[in-house]
Amino acid sequence: MGKVRSIAVKSMARRLVAQFGDRFTTDFEVNKRLVSELTTIKAKHLRNRVAGYITRLMKASKPKLEEALEETEQEEASPSS
């Protein structure tokens, strides 16, 4: 079994990839630094989780990345109250 990622981590990562996708790479260390620069996340553990998921998305095949971005757009379009 793999590790479980929360919805918050996934949605933050997808939102960052949607906005700044051209800046992220498949290197975790680079992504970690970018997440620190682009967000106000103070917790190191949360920053690393987001950077790790972004790295995974960037390593994934192109259709999988596009699917993740579409999910983010759908989440933003449907208001949750």
C-alpha positions in Angstrom: 0.0 0.0 0.0 1.1 3.5 -0.7 1.0 6.6 1.4 -2.3 8.5 1.6 -2.4 12.1 0.6 -5.1 14.4 1.9 -7.4 16.3 -0.4 -5.8 19.6 0.8 -2.4 18.5 -0.4 -3.7 17.3 -3.7 -5.8 20.4 -4.4 -2.9 22.8 -3.4 -0.5 20.8 -5.7 -2.9 20.8 -8.6 -3.6 24.5 -8.2 0.1 25.3 -8.2 0.7 23.1 -11.3 -2.2 24.7 -13.1 -0.8 28.2 -12.4 2.9 27.6 -12.6 3.2 24.3 -14.4 6.1 25.4 -16.6 8.3 26.2 -13.6 8.0 22.8 -11.9 10.3 19.9 -12.8 10.7 16.2 -11.9 13.3 17.1 -9.2 11.9 17.2 -5.7 14.5 19.6 -4.3 13.6 22.2 -7.0 9.9 21.8 -6.5 10.3 22.1 -2.7 12.1 25.5 -3.2 9.4 26.6 -5.6 6.6 25.7 -3.3 8.3 27.8 -0.6 8.6 30.8 -2.9 5.1 30.5 -4.4 3.1 29.9 -1.2 2.9 30.9 2.4 3.1 27.4 3.7 4.9 27.5 7.0 4.9 23.8 8.0 7.9 22.0 6.5 6.0 18.7 6.5 3.1 20.1 4.5 5.4 21.9 2.1 7.3 18.6 1.5 4.0 16.7 0.9 2.9 19.3 -1.7 6.3 19.3 -3.4 6.3 15.5 -3.4 2.9 15.3 -5.0 3.9 17.9 -7.6 7.0 15.8 -8.4 4.8 12.8 -8.8 2.4 14.7 -11.1 5.3 15.9 -13.2 6.8 12.4 -13.6 3.4 11.0 -14.5 2.4 10.6 -18.1 1.0 13.6 -19.8 -2.6 12.3 -19.9 -2.5 11.7 -16.1 -1.3 15.3 -15.6 -4.0 16.7 -17.8 -6.6 14.6 -15.8 -5.4 16.0 -12.5 -5.6 19.6 -13.9 -9.2 19.0 -15.1 -10.2 17.7 -11.6 -8.8 21.0 -10.2 -10.8 23.0 -12.6 -13.9 21.1 -11.7 -13.3 21.6 -8.0 -12.9 25.4 -8.5 -16.0 25.6 -10.7 -18.3 23.8 -8.3 -18.9 25.9 -5.1 -18.7 23.9 -2.0 -20.5 25.3 1.0 
